[in-house]
Amino acid sequence: MQFHIPQYIDIEDKLFGPLTLKQAIYVAGGGGGIYLVWRIIPYIVIKAPIILAIAVLTWALAFYPKEKLGKPFIEILEAGFNYMMRDKLYTWKKAPKEPTTKSEEEFIPSQPAPTPIVPSGKLSNASFNLDVRGPKIAQEDERKK
């Protein structure tokens, strides 16, 4: 019985014409942001750079290929935002030791390693010598006998 193995599972489905669901959401959000800026800000000198910035951000989120950066642009944007918001200076803070109970302090000896059983008979003895001692030492032992 043959089974069909899915191919290209890492490619997202196109749901809205040539756009995936994520791309459609980014484009709709960018279009909504541009519309709000167009309606709220009265002067074209102020709203033109804002609209251009929103358009570039929308294009980068929706269409910038992740192969160029190694990850999607949204992850790069998130990492940059986290870097700006967090402290840059790390200071070591000594954590207080928690008291240990007596059961943790008790020494439990480990079991000794089991010794291998030496087989009897010429064939099994030669095999054991090859496994344990190695081929050169085993051949020298055989010559001595």
C-alpha positions as CSV (number, residue, x, y, z in Angstrom):
1,M,0.0,0.0,0.0
2,Q,1.4,3.4,-1.0
3,F,1.0,6.4,1.2
4,H,1.0,10.0,-0.1
5,I,3.6,12.0,1.7
6,P,2.9,15.8,1.8
7,Q,5.4,18.0,0.1
8,Y,6.2,21.7,0.7
9,I,4.6,21.8,4.1
10,D,6.5,24.9,5.1
11,I,4.8,27.0,2.4
12,E,1.7,28.9,3.7
13,D,-1.6,28.6,1.8
14,K,-2.8,31.5,-0.3
15,L,-6.2,32.5,1.0
16,F,-6.9,35.9,-0.3
17,G,-5.8,35.9,-4.0
18,P,-2.0,36.0,-4.0
19,L,-1.8,36.7,-0.2
20,T,-1.6,34.4,2.7
21,L,-3.6,35.1,5.9
22,K,-0.7,36.9,7.6
23,Q,0.0,39.0,4.6
24,A,-3.7,40.0,4.3
25,I,-3.8,41.0,8.0
26,Y,-0.7,43.1,7.7
27,V,-1.9,44.8,4.5
28,A,-5.3,45.5,6.0
29,G,-3.8,46.9,9.2
30,G,-1.4,49.1,7.3
31,G,-4.2,50.3,5.0
32,G,-6.3,51.1,8.1
33,G,-3.5,53.0,9.7
34,I,-2.8,55.0,6.5
35,Y,-6.6,55.8,6.3
36,L,-6.7,57.0,9.9
37,V,-3.6,59.2,9.4
38,W,-5.1,60.6,6.2
39,R,-8.4,61.5,7.9
40,I,-7.1,62.7,11.3
41,I,-4.0,64.8,10.4
42,P,-4.9,68.0,8.4
43,Y,-1.6,69.0,6.9
44,I,-0.1,67.1,4.0
45,V,3.5,68.0,5.1
46,I,3.0,66.2,8.4
47,K,0.9,63.2,7.1
48,A,3.1,62.4,4.1
49,P,6.1,61.1,6.0
50,I,3.9,59.2,8.5
51,I,2.0,57.6,5.7
52,L,5.2,56.7,3.9
53,A,6.6,55.1,7.1
54,I,3.5,53.1,7.7
55,A,3.5,51.9,4.0
56,V,7.2,50.8,4.3
57,L,6.6,49.0,7.6
58,T,3.5,47.3,6.1
59,W,5.5,46.2,3.0
60,A,8.3,44.8,5.2
61,L,6.0,42.9,7.4
62,A,3.9,41.4,4.6
63,F,6.4,40.9,1.8
64,Y,10.0,41.0,2.9
65,P,11.5,37.5,2.2
66,K,12.6,35.7,5.4
67,E,15.4,34.0,3.5
68,K,17.4,37.3,3.4
69,L,17.4,37.7,7.2
70,G,17.0,34.1,8.3
71,K,13.8,34.8,10.1
72,P,10.6,36.7,9.5
73,F,10.7,40.5,9.7
74,I,8.3,40.5,12.6
75,E,10.7,38.5,14.8
76,I,13.5,41.0,13.9
77,L,11.3,43.9,14.8
78,E,10.3,42.2,18.1
79,A,14.0,41.5,19.0
80,G,14.9,45.2,18.3
81,F,11.9,46.4,20.4
82,N,12.9,44.2,23.3
83,Y,16.5,45.4,23.0
84,M,15.4,49.0,23.2
85,M,13.2,48.4,26.2
86,R,15.4,46.2,28.4
87,D,18.3,47.2,30.6
88,K,21.6,47.1,28.8
89,L,23.8,46.8,31.9
90,Y,23.7,43.4,33.6
91,T,24.7,43.5,37.3
92,W,25.2,40.3,39.2
93,K,22.7,39.7,42.0
94,K,23.7,37.1,44.5
95,A,20.8,34.8,45.3
96,P,20.5,33.6,48.9
97,K,21.2,29.9,49.4
98,E,18.2,27.9,50.5
99,P,18.7,25.7,53.5
100,T,19.1,22.0,52.6
101,T,17.5,19.2,54.5
102,K,19.4,16.3,55.9
103,S,18.0,13.9,53.3
104,E,19.8,15.8,50.6
105,E,23.1,15.9,52.5
106,E,23.3,12.1,53.1
107,F,25.8,10.3,51.0
108,I,24.4,7.5,48.9
109,P,27.2,5.2,47.5
110,S,26.9,4.2,43.9
111,Q,26.9,0.6,42.9
112,P,30.2,-0.8,41.7
113,A,30.5,-1.6,38.0
114,P,29.8,-5.3,37.3
115,T,32.9,-7.3,36.2
116,P,32.6,-9.1,32.9
117,I,32.2,-12.8,33.0
118,V,35.1,-14.6,31.4
119,P,33.7,-17.3,29.1
120,S,35.2,-20.8,28.9
121,G,36.3,-22.6,25.8
122,K,38.9,-21.6,23.1
123,L,36.6,-19.9,20.7
124,S,34.7,-17.8,23.3
125,N,38.0,-17.0,25.1
126,A,39.6,-15.7,21.8
127,S,36.4,-13.7,21.1
128,F,36.5,-12.3,24.6
129,N,40.2,-11.4,24.3
130,L,39.5,-9.6,21.0
131,D,36.6,-7.6,22.6
132,V,38.4,-6.7,25.8
133,R,42.1,-6.5,25.0
134,G,42.1,-5.6,21.3
135,P,43.3,-7.5,18.3
136,K,47.1,-6.9,18.7
137,I,47.3,-8.0,22.4
138,A,45.1,-11.0,21.7
139,Q,47.3,-12.2,18.8
140,E,50.4,-11.9,21.0
141,D,48.7,-14.0,23.7
142,E,47.8,-16.6,21.1
143,R,51.5,-16.8,19.9
144,K,52.8,-17.3,23.4
145,K,50.6,-20.3,23.9
